[in-house]
Amino acid sequence: MEKLENKRKIIKELFPESLPTPDELEKRYPPRELKEGAMVTRIAPSPTGSMHIGSLYTALISERFAHQTKGVFYLRIEDTDKKREVEGATNLISQSLDHFGVRVDEGRDASGIEHGNYSPYMQSERKDIYKSYIKKLLEEDKAYLCFCTEEDLNQIRKEQSAQGICPGYYRQWALWRDKSPEEVVTKIKEGSSFVVRFKSHGDYNNRITINDSILGKRELPENDQDIVIMKSDGLPTYHLAHVVDDHLMRTTHVIRGDEWLSSLPLHLQLFETLGWQPPQYAHIAPIQKIEGSSKRKLSKRKDTEANVAYFEEQGYPKEAIIEYLINLANSNFEDWRKANIGKDYREFQISFEKLKNSSGALFDFNKLNDISKEIMAQLTPREVYRDVLVWARKHDKKLASLLEEHPDYSQMIFSIERGSGSKVRKDISKWSDVVKEIEYFFDENFHITKQEVLDILSDFSEVDISEIIHDFINLYEHHDSKDVWFGKIKQIAKKHNYAESAKEFKKNHDKYRGMVADVAKIFRVLLTGRKETPDLWSIMQTMGQERVFKRLQEIDA
Ligand code: GLU
């Protein structure tokens, strides 16, 4: 009895009266009034630097589930590990979510303003809330103070390893689990630092069955570890903090990386000990990549594509990244997209069932580029101009000034094989590709020497080239339709003994020097410096007669 009194005294001294009580907290954060089936999900990143593509993936999946069920998606910043925190990382997370259109209902928005009735959404601002429950657990003898030093813990580990038994702080190895209040008081008086540990009653040899929304039914060993719930700096660990927050914020589904699966028995035990119903858990397999002959998780340190900022820098449209990630999560999205061109991806219904097959999803740039090209192909020339300019102002100043100096000409360039007509160009997957695609249109960027031209056109003599150009210029009328224009090229081809079509050339191979496409190649190379380009007639129309003649005649200069 006296012991119990002593213990109460210690707890009272360490945890102030002013802390909110669990009852008050239940009232402050009441159950949400949502319709049946509405999911409350969250993304709970730690602000430790750049935003990982895996976080965006998890955020997107969580956001989709919340919004497609008319629920709530919120952002909680898990910043209780002050050592790992990086300045500015919180803003970066909100801004990235905003940039990719992953709508957050509660938590910090991109301008740093917090919304929502379950605030604060920064764990470091919820210290008193966690303390209230830590105090309760201590009072109920479900937690205890531990004064082990680093050396003590090392010693335990050494002995466990020598005996070949499970490492950790549990049962007989839990040095401070059953210490008397007197011993605790002595330590406190000495000013020793301490942590608070959860008093587990689990047994590692027991199995518990969990039912994960993605992984299904699994058996896992029961938790027997007296894990730390409050660190020596007074802040809670992730384990306790997320349990408290997911309860008070009334989260219905915790969708998170599968690196947390092994901690689930502990988390379920914490929920049970606190007398709460746990949320439904769904553990997502990480996005992987192939290295050599094996797969591995995308790594922040090794892979530039692990950081979402990379895709913005490269100029991938945000829709491409989002659609690519949905496709990774639910592979049936691809068919849905084909059947629903132009529809908002939000109309697609994401499912846990399909997520089951996403284990080991590989990051595939080819796939991303294909998705991106399809999305780019649907933009109007004006939209391309607008979006590429926004990107270029940030990432390619030279391109930005070129576009700003020539707005009409640029939009004409972007009109080639875009919008009207059946053949839509699909050569751009990201804005950084644009420079390469359009640079030759601008005189200040177009440089090719006579020798380079002759090297590319090595099948022709210089005299042939000159004569063909001469004939072309004589016949050229800038307002000719494409058919008339092509008729004239055929006429020139015929005159110089080139077949008028590939078919004809194939048939009578020996009769001709080549075919009409070879003749067109001369113009193509002189105008663009390339052997392959979009439609040549459109290029000439865009460049204008003066520029076309000037470039064609350069060979004779
Ligand atoms: N802060 C944890 C992390 O960044 C969150 C895990 C969770 O979603 O519960 O991994």
Residues whose N, C-alpha, C, O or C-beta is under 5 A from the ligand:
A	BS01	LIG	A44 P45 S46 E78 H242 I255 R256
